[in-house]
Amino acid sequence: MNTINSFPIQIEKTKQSRLSQVDFQNLKFGQVMSDHMLVANYENGTWTDVSIVPYGDLSISPSLSALHYGQAIFEGIKAYKFADNTVSIFRPDQNWDRFNKSASRLQMPEVPEGIFIEGLKKLLDVDRDWVPSLTGTALYIRPFMFATEAALGVHPSISYKFIIITCPVGAYYSKPISLKVETFYTRAAAGGVGFSKNAGNYALSLYPTQLANDESYDQIMWTDAAEHKYIEEAGTANLIFRIGDKIITPHGDTILHGVTRRTIIALADKWGYQTEQRNVSVAELLEGIDNGTVTEAFAAGTAATITHISRIGYNGKDYQLPPVEGRDFSNKVLNYLDDLRYGKIEDPFGWNTIV
Ligand SMILES: *Cc1c(COP(=O)(O)O)cnc(C)c1O
C-alpha cells in the first residue's frame, strides 16, 4: 500500500501531567499509564472521531457486546529512546498487519494505517517525555479494539472502539524459566483463532497455567490439540530451539506469529545459521536434550525479547537445559537487538520507526 488514508486527529492535552509523580527507577509492568491515549470509533461502516485525549476511564453499557461475546483484540509494541533523545518504535508495521489479521478472523473492521501507525506516532510525539531513557527500559504500547454495540443478540457488533494506551516499563531481565509440556489442555486448534491476538486466548490459558505453577513450573509448553505430540508455543511467547547447528521454530496457524520470532529468524538467516520453520515433536526435543544436541531453548516475545528455558517437565520427568552463559546464539541476539533498538548501531533492516 503506498497511499496512507490520513485522518484528522483532534488533540486535547491534559492540564495536569502525571509525569513528575512517576518513579522511573522502579517501574512495575503495566501499572502507570502515560498522560494521553488515542481513541477512534467505528460507526456506520467508517472510522470517525480520531482523537488524542487525556488517559482516563471509559463509560460503557452493561450490554456492551465485547463483554459478552468476546470480540476483543490487542497488540503489544515497544518504543525506545536513543542517547540523543530520538524516540523510535520497533517494527509497528508488523503489529498493524497482525492486528488486522486478528480483526478479520473475529469479524471486526480493519484499522487503517492512518489511524494505527500515524495515530501512534502522533500519540508518542505528544507523550515523548514518557519514553524512559534508562538502559533496558522502554515505552510499552498497547493498541486494542473491542465491540461496543449495546445489545445481547449474537452477531458481529455494528460499532467498535480502537484505543492505544502506553506505559513506561522497566528493564525486563527475565530469569530462566521452567516449562511443563501440556498434554491435556489446548491453546489452539487447526481452523481456530490461535494465530490471532485476541483476549480469549489469554483467558483460556490462566487455569492450566495455574495448575502448572502448582507443580512448580513457570509456564506451559503448549502442544498440538489433536495428539499433544508437537510443540507449539510457551505461555504467551513463541519457542525457538537450537538443535545441532540449526535454529528451529514451530510454525502453522495454531501458533501466534510473533514479531520477535520473525525478527530473530531474520537475524539467524543473515548471520548464516540454517533456520527451519517446521513441526518440532516433543520426542525430538527431549531426545535432543538427553543427547546434548539441543544447546539452546528460549521463549521469544515483545515483553522480554528472549527468556531462556532452564528446565522442561514431561510426564513427571524433568529435562535440564545447558547453562545460559554458554548459549551464544540467543545471547548474541539479545545484545544485537539492544544495540539496534537504542540506536547504537546502524539499522540495516529498517526496523526502527522514528517518531
Ligand atoms: C503476543 C504473543 C506472542 C509474541 O509475539 P510478539 O509479537 O513477539 O510479541 C507469542 N504468543 C502469543 C500467544 C502471543 O499472544
The ligand as an SDF file (V2000), in Angstrom:
LIG
                    3D

 15 15  0  0  0  0  0  0  0  0999 V2000
    1.9490  -11.7070   21.6040 C   0  0  0  0  0  0  0  0  0  0  0  0
    2.1770  -13.1630   21.5970 C   0  0  0  0  0  0  0  0  0  0  0  0
    3.4080  -13.7360   21.2070 C   0  0  0  0  0  0  0  0  0  0  0  0
    4.6500  -12.9260   20.8880 C   0  0  0  0  0  0  0  0  0  0  0  0
    4.5020  -12.0280   19.8570 O   0  0  0  0  0  0  0  0  0  0  0  0
    5.4890  -10.7880   19.7100 P   0  0  0  0  0  0  0  0  0  0  0  0
    4.9770  -10.0710   18.5210 O   0  0  0  0  0  0  0  0  0  0  0  0
    6.8510  -11.3300   19.5020 O   0  0  0  0  0  0  0  0  0  0  0  0
    5.3940  -10.0060   20.9810 O   0  0  0  0  0  0  0  0  0  0  0  0
    3.5010  -15.1120   21.1590 C   0  0  0  0  0  0  0  0  0  0  0  0
    2.4580  -15.8920   21.5130 N   0  0  0  0  0  0  0  0  0  0  0  0
    1.2760  -15.3810   21.9070 C   0  0  0  0  0  0  0  0  0  0  0  0
    0.1650  -16.2950   22.2720 C   0  0  0  0  0  0  0  0  0  0  0  0
    1.0970  -14.0110   21.9550 C   0  0  0  0  0  0  0  0  0  0  0  0
   -0.0830  -13.5110   22.3470 O   0  0  0  0  0  0  0  0  0  0  0  0
  1  2  1  0
  2  3  1  0
  2 14  2  0
  3  4  1  0
  3 10  2  0
  4  5  1  0
  5  6  1  0
  6  7  2  0
  6  8  1  0
  6  9  1  0
 10 11  1  0
 11 12  2  0
 12 13  1  0
 12 14  1  0
 14 15  1  0
M  END
$$$$
